[in-house]
Amino acid sequence: MKHSSTPPVFDSPVLASATKKAYWRLVPLVMLMFVVNYIDRVNIGFAKDALEADSGIGAGAYGLGAGLFFITYAIFEVPSNILLERYGAKFWLTRIMISWGLVSALMMFAHNETIFYVLRLALGAAEAGFFAGVIFFFTQWFPNAVRGRANAALYSASALAAVIAGPLSGALLSMDDTLGLHGWQWMFLIEGLAAIIIGCVVWTLLVSQPSEAKWLTQEEKTALIDQLAAEEAERAAAKEDKAPSRWSMLRDPQMLLFCLIYFAAQLAQYAVTFWLPDFVRDVGGLSDFMIGLISVIPFAVAFFAILAAGYISDRTGLRRTVLASGFLLAAIGLTTAALTSPVLSVVMLIVATVGFKVAASSFYVIPQQYLVGALVAPGIALINSIGNLGGFVAPTLLGQVEERTGSVDGGLLIVAGVCVLALLGCAATKYRSGAAALPHEEPGLQTVGSPQDRPGT
């Protein structure tokens, strides 16, 4: 098999052509969706000081409100993904985008703590199922040998969104008193409307599954469908390491481990994301626009790290090693940031951001290769919903620590400790590498099928 920065060329030219077309037709569109999604999820971090000044929302209330999003997100995640499986990605992802765009725009009316809490809960319910739905959507389109890069491209969009969100949110926050609205109101309104508009575009361009793609020839559709079916059959044939039923998933040690690992990645991500502007502000003498501009640097660096990690993961098959390296960097960066000066803290948060972004982007290819058949959609949703509770714990924890001590340093050290636990847990993860069409395998992993059955070996 030849390797490139885009999907690999399989032994079958038809399959290679189908995969390449699918990648370039779908991945950029999904990346655009995720950029808008991420901006609407994290713009609350840039509005923190303005909300405190205009609405009287203190650090503790801000942290709780920022985290409440993830409670309803977790509650509705699994039902949302089951509905996506029933109605198709095109309809359900479009519905999610338009819904969250509407609620995000309504955040302009968050004039007190109660409205702030209600809207954050509503935003979580509206957005539930989006990310897990996209991960499931990728299993319907991309063979295992390509999926690491597809997942990495998705996560790189979150880094790209952070690069855009900083200057954009900073500029919108500067629109105070324009038409009688505060800058933070303009920020929520404009960024929410963008999601609604792009949701309408998604309805015209997204295709739920290969059989519906008009831009694939019949031969390409058959080759891609057959490859995906063959990989699914290999996973299902692994009787001795069978995936759990829908009702017993939480009793499966691997599923619990997946949830813990993803929780750690999300905990680190939102600990940094929601408080990064404050760390930059502590440097002193910076305008809102400059704070937003500097805040993008960690995510700009992470963008390239994510793409490199995805390529290395697919090229070498060292899924667990790449995942563990991300947690190692996150733990080092968070610990050092908590113990040093403001300037050095910002530098070390770059290291931490690279770490948790690499960990998060490298993670899902493992459960994608572990879950089987009808368990894929609810299994991914379950991991995502429980893991995303890290997004509730992180701002709540750091908000309370800041309110009581005047600093979030103690909270960062706790998050770093959780990343160390996740690092240790990486060694215990399991996945079916035989269906992955990988040139190398990590020792100790179960292999299904023989090497000659795998493309490119």
C-alpha positions as CSV (number, residue, x, y, z in Angstrom):
1,M,0.0,0.0,0.0
2,K,1.3,3.5,-0.8
3,H,1.0,6.1,1.9
4,S,0.2,9.8,1.7
5,S,-1.2,12.6,3.8
6,T,-4.6,11.8,2.3
7,P,-6.4,8.4,2.3
8,P,-4.2,5.6,1.2
9,V,-4.3,3.8,-2.2
10,F,-5.7,0.3,-1.6
11,D,-4.8,-2.7,-3.7
12,S,-8.1,-2.1,-5.5
13,P,-8.0,1.1,-7.7
14,V,-11.8,1.3,-7.5
15,L,-11.8,1.2,-3.7
16,A,-9.0,3.8,-3.6
17,S,-11.0,6.1,-5.9
18,A,-14.1,5.7,-3.9
19,T,-12.3,6.4,-0.6
20,K,-10.6,9.5,-2.0
21,K,-13.8,10.9,-3.4
22,A,-15.6,10.3,-0.1
23,Y,-12.8,11.9,1.9
24,W,-12.7,15.1,-0.1
25,R,-16.5,15.4,-0.5
26,L,-17.3,14.7,3.1
27,V,-14.4,15.5,5.5
28,P,-14.1,19.2,4.6
29,L,-17.8,19.7,5.0
30,V,-17.8,18.0,8.4
31,M,-14.8,20.0,9.4
32,L,-16.7,23.2,8.6
33,M,-19.6,22.0,10.7
34,F,-17.2,21.2,13.6
35,V,-15.5,24.6,13.3
36,V,-18.9,26.4,13.8
37,N,-19.8,23.9,16.6
38,Y,-16.7,24.4,18.5
39,I,-16.9,28.2,18.3
40,D,-20.4,28.2,19.6
41,R,-19.4,25.8,22.4
42,V,-16.4,27.7,23.7
43,N,-17.2,31.4,23.0
44,I,-18.5,31.5,26.5
45,G,-14.8,31.7,27.6
46,F,-14.3,35.0,25.8
47,A,-17.5,36.4,27.3
48,K,-16.5,35.6,30.9
49,D,-15.4,39.0,32.0
50,A,-18.1,40.9,30.0
51,L,-20.8,38.7,31.5
52,E,-19.5,39.3,35.0
53,A,-19.5,43.0,34.4
54,D,-22.9,43.3,32.7
55,S,-24.9,40.5,34.3
56,G,-23.3,40.1,37.7
57,I,-22.3,36.5,37.0
58,G,-19.4,35.6,39.3
59,A,-16.6,33.1,38.7
60,G,-18.4,30.3,40.5
61,A,-21.7,30.9,38.6
62,Y,-19.8,31.2,35.4
63,G,-18.0,27.8,36.0
64,L,-21.3,26.1,36.8
65,G,-23.1,27.6,33.8
66,A,-20.3,26.7,31.5
67,G,-20.4,23.1,32.8
68,L,-24.2,22.7,32.8
69,F,-24.0,22.4,29.0
70,F,-22.5,18.9,29.4
71,I,-25.2,17.6,31.8
72,T,-28.0,17.8,29.2
73,Y,-25.4,16.9,26.5
74,A,-24.7,13.6,28.3
75,I,-28.4,12.9,29.0
76,F,-29.5,13.2,25.4
77,E,-26.4,11.9,23.7
78,V,-27.3,8.2,23.4
79,P,-31.0,8.8,22.3
80,S,-29.7,11.3,19.7
81,N,-27.3,8.9,18.2
82,I,-29.9,6.2,18.0
83,L,-32.2,8.6,16.2
84,L,-29.4,9.5,13.8
85,E,-29.0,5.8,13.0
86,R,-32.7,5.6,12.3
87,Y,-33.2,8.8,10.3
88,G,-29.8,9.2,8.7
89,A,-26.9,11.6,9.2
90,K,-28.1,14.1,6.7
91,F,-31.4,14.8,8.4
92,W,-30.2,14.5,12.0
93,L,-27.0,16.4,11.8
94,T,-28.8,19.2,10.0
95,R,-31.4,19.3,12.8
96,I,-28.7,19.5,15.4
97,M,-26.9,22.3,13.7
98,I,-30.0,24.5,13.3
99,S,-31.1,23.8,16.9
100,W,-27.8,24.7,18.5
101,G,-27.4,27.8,16.3
102,L,-30.8,29.1,17.5
103,V,-30.1,28.5,21.2
104,S,-26.6,29.9,20.8
105,A,-28.0,33.1,19.3
106,L,-30.5,33.3,22.2
107,M,-27.5,33.5,24.6
108,M,-27.6,37.2,23.9
109,F,-30.4,37.4,26.4
110,A,-28.4,35.9,29.3
111,H,-28.9,38.9,31.6
112,N,-28.8,37.0,34.9
113,E,-27.6,33.7,36.3
114,T,-31.0,31.9,35.9
115,I,-31.3,32.7,32.1
116,F,-27.6,31.8,31.7
117,Y,-28.1,28.4,33.3
118,V,-31.3,27.6,31.4
119,L,-29.7,28.5,28.0
120,R,-26.6,26.5,28.7
121,L,-28.7,23.5,29.5
122,A,-30.8,24.1,26.4
123,L,-27.6,24.3,24.3
124,G,-26.4,21.0,25.6
125,A,-29.7,19.3,24.7
126,A,-29.7,20.9,21.2
127,E,-26.1,19.9,20.4
128,A,-26.3,16.4,21.9
129,G,-25.3,13.7,19.4
130,F,-23.4,15.9,17.0
131,F,-19.8,14.8,17.7
132,A,-20.7,11.1,18.4
133,G,-23.0,11.2,15.3
134,V,-20.1,12.3,13.1
135,I,-17.8,9.6,14.5
136,F,-20.5,7.0,13.8
137,F,-21.0,8.6,10.3
138,F,-17.3,8.0,9.6
139,T,-17.8,4.3,10.3
140,Q,-20.4,4.2,7.5
141,W,-17.9,5.7,5.0
142,F,-14.3,5.1,5.8
143,P,-12.4,1.8,6.1
144,N,-10.3,1.3,9.2
145,A,-7.0,2.1,7.4
146,V,-8.3,5.6,6.7
147,R,-10.3,6.4,9.8
148,G,-7.4,7.6,11.9
149,R,-6.8,10.4,9.5
150,A,-10.5,11.2,9.1
151,N,-10.9,11.4,12.9
152,A,-7.7,13.6,13.0
153,A,-9.1,15.9,10.4
154,L,-12.3,16.3,12.5
155,Y,-10.3,17.1,15.6
156,S,-8.0,19.5,13.6
157,A,-11.2,21.4,12.9
158,S,-11.6,22.1,16.6
159,A,-8.1,23.5,16.7
160,L,-8.8,25.5,13.6
161,A,-12.0,26.8,15.2
162,A,-10.0,27.9,18.2
163,V,-7.7,29.8,15.9
164,I,-10.7,31.5,14.4
165,A,-12.7,32.0,17.6
166,G,-10.0,34.1,19.4
167,P,-9.7,37.0,16.9
168,L,-13.4,36.7,15.8
169,S,-14.8,36.7,19.4
170,G,-12.3,39.5,20.4
171,A,-13.5,41.6,17.4
172,L,-17.2,41.0,18.2
173,L,-16.7,41.8,21.9
174,S,-15.4,45.2,20.7
175,M,-18.8,46.1,19.2
176,D,-20.1,47.5,22.5
177,D,-23.0,49.9,22.1
178,T,-23.5,49.1,18.4
179,L,-27.2,49.4,17.9
180,G,-27.6,49.4,21.7
181,L,-26.2,45.9,22.2
182,H,-23.2,44.8,24.2
183,G,-20.2,43.2,22.4
184,W,-20.9,39.8,24.0
185,Q,-24.5,39.9,22.7
186,W,-23.2,40.5,19.1
187,M,-20.8,37.6,19.6
188,F,-23.5,35.1,20.5
189,L,-26.0,36.4,17.9
190,I,-23.6,36.4,14.9
191,E,-21.9,33.1,15.8
192,G,-25.3,31.4,16.4
193,L,-26.7,32.6,13.1
194,A,-23.7,31.2,11.3
195,A,-24.6,27.7,12.5
196,I,-28.2,28.1,11.2
197,I,-27.0,29.2,7.8
198,I,-24.4,26.4,7.5
199,G,-26.9,23.9,8.7
200,C,-29.0,24.7,5.6
201,V,-26.0,24.2,3.4
202,V,-25.3,20.8,5.1
203,W,-28.8,19.7,4.1
204,T,-28.0,20.2,0.4
205,L,-24.5,18.6,0.5
206,L,-24.3,15.8,3.1
207,V,-24.9,12.2,2.0
208,S,-25.8,9.6,4.7
209,Q,-24.3,6.5,3.2
210,P,-22.3,5.3,0.1
211,S,-25.4,3.8,-1.6
212,E,-26.9,7.3,-1.8
213,A,-23.9,9.1,-3.2
214,K,-24.5,10.4,-6.8
215,W,-20.8,11.3,-7.2
216,L,-19.7,7.6,-6.8
217,T,-20.0,5.2,-9.7
218,Q,-21.9,2.0,-9.1
219,E,-18.6,0.1,-9.1
220,E,-17.2,2.5,-6.5
221,K,-20.2,2.2,-4.3
222,T,-20.0,-1.6,-4.4
223,A,-16.3,-1.7,-3.6
224,L,-16.6,0.7,-0.6
225,I,-19.7,-1.1,0.8
226,D,-18.1,-4.5,0.4
227,Q,-14.9,-3.3,2.2
228,L,-16.9,-1.9,5.1
229,A,-19.0,-5.0,5.3
230,A,-15.9,-7.2,5.3
231,E,-14.3,-5.3,8.2
232,E,-17.5,-5.4,10.1
233,A,-17.6,-9.2,9.6
234,E,-14.1,-9.5,11.0
235,R,-15.0,-7.6,14.1
236,A,-18.1,-9.7,14.6
237,A,-16.1,-12.9,14.2
238,A,-14.0,-12.1,17.3
239,K,-16.0,-14.4,19.6
240,E,-13.5,-14.5,22.4
241,D,-13.4,-10.7,22.8
242,K,-17.0,-10.0,21.9
243,A,-18.4,-6.5,22.4
244,P,-21.2,-6.1,25.0
245,S,-24.9,-5.8,24.3
246,R,-26.5,-2.4,24.4
247,W,-27.8,-3.0,27.9
248,S,-24.6,-4.4,29.4
249,M,-22.1,-1.9,27.9
250,L,-21.5,-0.2,31.2
251,R,-20.5,-3.5,32.7
252,D,-17.9,-4.1,30.1
253,P,-14.4,-3.1,31.5
254,Q,-13.2,-1.9,28.1
255,M,-16.2,0.5,27.8
256,L,-15.6,1.9,31.3
257,L,-11.9,2.4,30.4
258,F,-12.9,4.1,27.2
259,C,-15.2,6.4,29.2
260,L,-12.4,7.2,31.7
261,I,-9.8,8.0,29.0
262,Y,-12.1,10.2,27.0
263,F,-13.2,11.9,30.3
264,A,-9.6,12.8,31.0
265,A,-9.1,14.3,27.5
266,Q,-12.2,16.4,27.8
267,L,-11.4,17.5,31.4
268,A,-8.0,18.8,30.2
269,Q,-9.5,20.4,27.1
270,Y,-12.2,22.4,28.9
271,A,-9.9,23.3,31.8
272,V,-7.7,25.1,29.4
273,T,-10.2,26.3,26.8
274,F,-12.5,28.1,29.3
275,W,-9.7,29.7,31.2
276,L,-7.0,30.3,28.6
277,P,-8.1,33.9,27.9
278,D,-7.7,34.6,31.7
279,F,-4.1,33.2,31.6
280,V,-3.3,35.4,28.7
281,R,-5.0,38.4,30.4
282,D,-2.7,37.8,33.5
283,V,0.3,38.7,31.3
284,G,-1.0,42.3,31.5
285,G,-1.5,45.3,29.2
286,L,-3.4,43.5,26.5
287,S,-6.6,44.5,24.7
288,D,-9.5,42.1,24.2
289,F,-8.5,41.7,20.6
290,M,-4.8,40.9,21.5
291,I,-6.0,38.4,24.2
292,G,-8.1,36.7,21.5
293,L,-5.2,36.7,19.1
294,I,-2.7,35.3,21.5
295,S,-5.2,32.7,22.7
296,V,-5.1,31.0,19.3
297,I,-1.4,30.1,19.4
298,P,-1.8,26.9,21.4
299,F,-4.6,25.7,19.0
300,A,-2.6,26.7,15.9
301,V,0.3,24.5,17.0
302,A,-2.1,21.7,18.0
303,F,-3.7,21.8,14.5
304,F,-0.5,20.5,12.9
305,A,0.2,18.1,15.8
306,I,-3.3,16.5,15.3
307,L,-2.7,15.9,11.6
308,A,0.7,14.4,12.3
309,A,-0.6,12.2,15.0
310,G,-3.4,10.9,12.7
311,Y,-0.9,10.1,10.0
312,I,1.5,8.3,12.4
313,S,-1.4,6.4,14.0
314,D,-2.6,5.1,10.6
315,R,0.9,4.6,9.2
316,T,2.3,2.6,12.1
317,G,-0.7,1.1,13.8
318,L,0.6,2.3,17.2
319,R,-2.8,3.5,18.3
320,R,-2.2,3.2,22.0
321,T,1.3,4.7,21.9
322,V,0.1,7.9,20.1
323,L,-2.8,8.2,22.5
324,A,-0.5,7.8,25.6
325,S,1.9,10.4,24.2
326,G,-0.9,13.0,24.1
327,F,-1.7,12.4,27.8
328,L,2.0,12.6,28.7
329,L,2.3,16.1,27.1
330,A,-1.0,17.2,28.7
331,A,0.1,16.2,32.2
332,I,3.6,17.9,31.8
333,G,2.1,21.1,30.3
334,L,-0.7,21.5,33.0
335,T,1.6,20.8,35.9
336,T,4.3,23.3,34.7
337,A,1.6,25.9,33.9
338,A,0.3,25.7,37.4
339,L,3.7,26.3,39.0
340,T,5.3,29.0,36.9
341,S,5.0,32.7,36.0
342,P,2.1,34.0,33.7
343,V,4.3,34.2,30.6
344,L,5.7,30.7,31.0
345,S,2.3,29.4,32.0
346,V,0.9,30.4,28.6
347,V,3.9,28.7,26.9
348,M,3.3,25.5,28.8
349,L,-0.4,25.6,28.0
350,I,0.7,25.3,24.4
351,V,2.3,22.0,25.3
352,A,-0.8,20.9,27.3
353,T,-3.1,21.9,24.3
354,V,-1.1,19.8,21.9
355,G,-1.3,16.9,24.4
356,F,-5.0,16.8,25.0
357,K,-5.8,17.5,21.3
358,V,-3.6,14.7,20.2
359,A,-5.1,12.4,22.9
360,A,-8.7,13.2,21.9
361,S,-8.0,13.0,18.2
362,S,-6.2,9.6,18.5
363,F,-8.8,8.1,20.9
364,Y,-11.9,7.2,18.9
365,V,-10.2,5.0,16.3
366,I,-9.8,2.4,19.2
367,P,-13.4,2.1,20.2
368,Q,-14.4,2.3,16.5
369,Q,-12.4,-0.9,16.0
370,Y,-13.7,-2.5,19.2
371,L,-17.5,-2.1,18.8
372,V,-19.5,-4.3,16.5
373,G,-22.6,-3.8,14.4
374,A,-25.6,-2.2,16.1
375,L,-23.5,-1.4,19.1
376,V,-21.4,1.2,17.2
377,A,-23.8,4.1,17.3
378,P,-25.0,3.8,21.0
379,G,-21.5,2.7,22.1
380,I,-19.8,5.8,20.7
381,A,-22.6,7.9,22.1
382,L,-22.2,6.4,25.5
383,I,-18.5,7.0,25.6
384,N,-18.9,10.5,24.3
385,S,-21.7,11.4,26.8
386,I,-19.9,10.1,29.9
387,G,-16.5,11.4,28.7
388,N,-17.9,14.8,28.0
389,L,-18.9,15.1,31.6
390,G,-15.3,16.3,31.9
391,G,-16.6,19.4,30.3
392,F,-18.9,19.8,33.3
393,V,-16.3,19.0,35.9
394,A,-13.5,21.1,34.5
395,P,-15.2,24.6,34.6
396,T,-17.1,23.8,37.8
397,L,-13.9,22.7,39.5
398,L,-11.8,25.5,38.3
399,G,-14.5,28.1,39.0
400,Q,-14.8,27.0,42.6
401,V,-11.0,26.8,43.1
402,E,-10.7,30.3,41.7
403,E,-13.5,31.7,43.8
404,R,-12.0,30.3,47.0
405,T,-8.3,30.8,46.3
406,G,-8.1,33.5,43.7
407,S,-6.2,31.2,41.3
408,V,-7.0,28.1,39.3
409,D,-3.5,26.6,39.8
410,G,-4.8,23.9,42.2
411,G,-7.4,22.8,39.7
412,L,-4.9,22.5,37.0
413,L,-2.8,20.1,39.2
414,I,-5.9,17.9,39.8
415,V,-6.5,17.8,36.0
416,A,-2.9,16.9,35.4
417,G,-3.3,14.0,37.9
418,V,-6.3,12.6,36.0
419,C,-4.3,12.8,32.7
420,V,-1.6,10.6,34.4
421,L,-4.3,8.0,35.3
422,A,-5.5,8.1,31.7
423,L,-1.9,7.6,30.5
424,L,-1.7,4.5,32.6
425,G,-5.0,3.3,31.3
426,C,-3.9,3.5,27.7
427,A,-1.9,0.3,28.1
428,A,-5.1,-1.7,28.9
429,T,-7.2,-0.7,25.9
430,K,-8.1,-3.3,23.4
431,Y,-9.1,-3.2,19.7
432,R,-9.3,-5.5,16.7
433,S,-6.2,-4.6,14.7
434,G,-6.8,-7.3,12.1
435,A,-9.6,-5.3,10.4
436,A,-7.6,-2.1,10.4
437,A,-5.4,-2.9,7.4
438,L,-2.4,-1.6,9.3
439,P,1.2,-2.3,8.3
440,H,2.2,-2.8,12.0
441,E,0.5,-3.8,15.2
442,E,1.1,-3.0,18.8
443,P,2.1,-6.1,20.8
444,G,-0.5,-7.8,22.9
445,L,-3.5,-6.9,20.7
446,Q,-5.8,-9.5,19.3
447,T,-5.6,-9.9,15.5
448,V,-8.5,-11.2,13.4
449,G,-7.7,-12.9,10.1
450,S,-4.4,-13.5,8.5
451,P,-1.9,-10.9,7.1
452,Q,-2.6,-11.8,3.5
453,D,-6.2,-10.9,4.0
454,R,-5.3,-7.3,4.8
455,P,-4.8,-4.8,2.1
456,G,-1.3,-3.4,1.8
457,T,0.5,-6.2,3.6
